[in-house]
């Protein structure tokens, strides 16, 4: 199973990843397609990508995910930014990022720790 297939198991909104984890990849949400540019991919250690915010893609942030061993588990550190709150609509994007990553990390824990999909069911 490649990284894109793993992402589909826990990422919010039943996202579909097209292509591989490489520059030019696309995420497809139920209501939109979002480009992302993978800039770092170190298996089992780090993943980093840029992606757009705002309806016109006018603001980009960099998402970094780093994994390191910690006792019997793994410490996951996720950052997303920068968000310049002086730019119109970026405060809303920041709030959306906080909510979205909170959900995503909760759902990831469900998959990793309990082998359960905690996302709401789609009917």
Beta strands, then each sheet from edge to edge (+ up, - down):
strand 1: 16-18
strand 2: 26-29
strand 3: 32-42
strand 4: 46-53
strand 5: 59-70
strand 6: 73-81
sheet 1: 1+ 2- 3+ 4- 5+ 6-
end
